Amino acid sequence: MTNNKALVLCSGGVDSTTLLARAVNEYGAENVYALSISYGQKHAREIEAARAVAAHYGVQQRFLDLGAIFADSDCSLLAHSSEAIPESSYAEQQAAGDGSPVSTYVPFRNGLFLSSAASMALSLGCSVVFYGAHHDDWAGNAYPDCSLEFVEAMNRAIVEGTGGELRLEAPFVTWSKADIVREGLALGVPYELTWSCYEGGESPCGRCATCLDRAAAFAANHVQDPALEGC
């Protein structure tokens, strides 16, 4: 057990919840903070899930609302957008496009989140910010601010900009979502508390790209998604 402190970006989804579990296991709940950020998304389900996850692990939680920064974006994830959320996989969206990010890419969102997290982490006396980016999100340039190159560049900026007091770690950046679920199952992660769907209904839509990815990840591990039990 280390006496260092860690801040985990916690969206309430599979990836960040698994990462939070790892951080608690390594640092102890008393040394871990969860940061959950609103960005003007269409629903509050993921923030509600993040609250439930943080409470489960007994970590302190902080919140930010950065929605005003995306007021001029027409990204389909945002509440004010006129664009529909695609009902197809990321691979299908990429194949039908011109190589640009998918329509659910919020402009440089993760760069903004990580910069904000770094400032907060320093104030809280943390030595590391944990970020749950994984390979499936950046394959094919779907989300360029999830890529290995992006993570490495942001880590250099954070280390340089904090005089070496803080670093960024994204241990899943070369993993698939199935790999993350496998890790989480071994750690006993309460996936029934998490939310991934881009829609905000009573139950996941099962058609958006993140629902499709999540379903495939659990199927690859030969288990039912606990969040779908009773649906």
KAFENQUI-V69080 format. One record per residue. N is the residue number from 1. RES is the residue in three letters. SS is DSSP state (H for helix, E for strand, C for the rest). PHI is phi in degrees with one decimal (NA if undefined). Layout:
N|RES|SS|PHI ; N|RES|SS|PHI
This chain:
1|MET|C|NA ; 2|THR|C|-103.5 ; 3|ASN|C|-89.4 ; 4|ASN|C|-66.9 ; 5|LYS|C|-113.8 ; 6|ALA|E|-132.4 ; 7|LEU|E|-115.8 ; 8|VAL|E|-114.3 ; 9|LEU|E|-67.8 ; 10|CYS|C|-124.5 ; 11|SER|C|-91.3 ; 12|GLY|C|92.3 ; 13|GLY|C|-94.8 ; 14|VAL|H|-60.8 ; 15|ASP|H|-68.5 ; 16|SER|H|-70.6 ; 17|THR|H|-69.7 ; 18|THR|H|-63.1 ; 19|LEU|H|-65.7 ; 20|LEU|H|-61.3 ; 21|ALA|H|-59.8 ; 22|ARG|H|-63.8 ; 23|ALA|H|-64.2 ; 24|VAL|H|-62.8 ; 25|ASN|H|-63.0 ; 26|GLU|H|-86.6 ; 27|TYR|H|-103.1 ; 28|GLY|C|89.1 ; 29|ALA|H|-57.5 ; 30|GLU|H|-69.3 ; 31|ASN|H|-111.7 ; 32|VAL|E|-121.7 ; 33|TYR|E|-115.6 ; 34|ALA|E|-107.2 ; 35|LEU|E|-112.2 ; 36|SER|E|-118.4 ; 37|ILE|E|-122.6 ; 38|SER|E|-90.0 ; 39|TYR|C|-135.0 ; 40|GLY|C|87.1 ; 41|GLN|E|-66.9 ; 42|LYS|C|-66.4 ; 43|HIS|C|-148.4 ; 44|ALA|C|-104.7 ; 45|ARG|H|-60.7 ; 46|GLU|H|-70.2 ; 47|ILE|H|-68.7 ; 48|GLU|H|-61.1 ; 49|ALA|H|-64.7 ; 50|ALA|H|-61.4 ; 51|ARG|H|-60.9 ; 52|ALA|H|-64.0 ; 53|VAL|H|-65.7 ; 54|ALA|H|-62.0 ; 55|ALA|H|-64.6 ; 56|HIS|H|-58.4 ; 57|TYR|H|-88.3 ; 58|GLY|C|69.0 ; 59|VAL|C|-102.1 ; 60|GLN|E|-71.2 ; 61|GLN|E|-125.6 ; 62|ARG|E|-120.9 ; 63|PHE|E|-130.5 ; 64|LEU|E|-133.8 ; 65|ASP|E|-120.1 ; 66|LEU|C|-112.1 ; 67|GLY|H|-58.5 ; 68|ALA|H|-61.0 ; 69|ILE|H|-66.9 ; 70|PHE|H|-102.5 ; 71|ALA|C|-60.9 ; 72|ASP|C|-98.4 ; 73|SER|C|-90.1 ; 74|ASP|C|-105.1 ; 75|CYS|C|-53.7 ; 76|SER|C|-68.2 ; 77|LEU|C|-79.5 ; 78|LEU|E|-87.9 ; 79|ALA|C|-61.4 ; 80|HIS|C|-87.7 ; 81|SER|C|-73.9 ; 82|SER|C|-92.0 ; 83|GLU|C|-82.8 ; 84|ALA|C|-82.2 ; 85|ILE|C|-73.9 ; 86|PRO|C|-61.4 ; 87|GLU|C|-108.6 ; 88|SER|C|-160.2 ; 89|SER|C|-71.8 ; 90|TYR|H|-59.8 ; 91|ALA|H|-61.9 ; 92|GLU|H|-67.0 ; 93|GLN|H|-65.4 ; 94|GLN|H|-66.4 ; 95|ALA|H|-64.5 ; 96|ALA|H|-86.6 ; 97|GLY|C|-101.0 ; 98|ASP|C|-111.9 ; 99|GLY|C|94.1 ; 100|SER|C|-76.1 ; 101|PRO|C|-57.6 ; 102|VAL|C|-70.6 ; 103|SER|C|-69.2 ; 104|THR|C|-91.2 ; 105|TYR|C|-76.1 ; 106|VAL|C|-88.2 ; 107|PRO|C|-50.9 ; 108|PHE|C|52.1 ; 109|ARG|H|-54.8 ; 110|ASN|H|-72.1 ; 111|GLY|H|-63.7 ; 112|LEU|H|-64.6 ; 113|PHE|H|-59.2 ; 114|LEU|H|-69.9 ; 115|SER|H|-63.6 ; 116|SER|H|-63.5 ; 117|ALA|H|-63.3 ; 118|ALA|H|-63.4 ; 119|SER|H|-61.6 ; 120|MET|H|-66.4 ; 121|ALA|H|-60.4 ; 122|LEU|H|-62.1 ; 123|SER|H|-63.8 ; 124|LEU|C|-90.4 ; 125|GLY|C|78.7 ; 126|CYS|C|-85.0 ; 127|SER|C|-109.3 ; 128|VAL|E|-149.5 ; 129|VAL|E|-109.8 ; 130|PHE|E|-103.2 ; 131|TYR|C|-133.0 ; 132|GLY|C|-91.6 ; 133|ALA|C|-58.7 ; 134|HIS|C|-140.4 ; 135|HIS|H|-60.0 ; 136|ASP|H|-63.3 ; 137|ASP|H|-77.1 ; 138|TRP|H|-107.3 ; 139|ALA|H|-59.7 ; 140|GLY|H|76.2 ; 141|ASN|H|72.0 ; 142|ALA|C|-59.1 ; 143|TYR|C|-130.4 ; 144|PRO|H|-63.5 ; 145|ASP|H|-88.9 ; 146|CYS|H|-119.4 ; 147|SER|C|-75.8 ; 148|LEU|H|-60.1 ; 149|GLU|H|-62.8 ; 150|PHE|H|-63.7 ; 151|VAL|H|-59.9 ; 152|GLU|H|-64.3 ; 153|ALA|H|-67.2 ; 154|MET|H|-66.9 ; 155|ASN|H|-63.1 ; 156|ARG|H|-61.2 ; 157|ALA|H|-64.7 ; 158|ILE|H|-68.0 ; 159|VAL|H|-62.0 ; 160|GLU|H|-66.3 ; 161|GLY|H|-74.6 ; 162|THR|C|-113.3 ; 163|GLY|C|62.4 ; 164|GLY|C|81.6 ; 165|GLU|C|-81.1 ; 166|LEU|C|-139.3 ; 167|ARG|E|-135.5 ; 168|LEU|E|-107.9 ; 169|GLU|E|-127.7 ; 170|ALA|C|-132.0 ; 171|PRO|C|-65.1 ; 172|PHE|C|-99.6 ; 173|VAL|C|-63.7 ; 174|THR|C|-105.9 ; 175|TRP|C|-93.0 ; 176|SER|C|-87.1 ; 177|LYS|H|-65.3 ; 178|ALA|H|-61.3 ; 179|ASP|H|-61.2 ; 180|ILE|H|-65.6 ; 181|VAL|H|-61.4 ; 182|ARG|H|-59.0 ; 183|GLU|H|-62.4 ; 184|GLY|H|-65.1 ; 185|LEU|H|-62.8 ; 186|ALA|H|-66.5 ; 187|LEU|H|-89.1 ; 188|GLY|C|70.9 ; 189|VAL|C|-63.1 ; 190|PRO|C|-80.3 ; 191|TYR|H|-63.3 ; 192|GLU|H|-65.6 ; 193|LEU|H|-88.1 ; 194|THR|C|-88.8 ; 195|TRP|C|-139.7 ; 196|SER|C|-119.9 ; 197|CYS|C|-57.9 ; 198|TYR|C|-72.9 ; 199|GLU|C|-92.0 ; 200|GLY|C|-118.8 ; 201|GLY|C|-78.0 ; 202|GLU|C|-69.1 ; 203|SER|C|-138.9 ; 204|PRO|C|-57.8 ; 205|CYS|C|-71.5 ; 206|GLY|C|78.0 ; 207|ARG|C|-120.2 ; 208|CYS|C|-73.8 ; 209|ALA|H|-60.5 ; 210|THR|H|-72.4 ; 211|CYS|H|-64.4 ; 212|LEU|H|-64.4 ; 213|ASP|H|-63.3 ; 214|ARG|H|-63.4 ; 215|ALA|H|-59.7 ; 216|ALA|H|-66.1 ; 217|ALA|H|-67.3 ; 218|PHE|H|-70.8 ; 219|ALA|H|-61.4 ; 220|ALA|H|-64.8 ; 221|ASN|C|-99.7 ; 222|HIS|C|59.5 ; 223|VAL|C|-135.1 ; 224|GLN|C|-80.7 ; 225|ASP|C|-64.8 ; 226|PRO|H|-59.6 ; 227|ALA|H|-70.2 ; 228|LEU|H|-99.6 ; 229|GLU|C|-62.4 ; 230|GLY|C|89.4 ; 231|CYS|C|-77.9
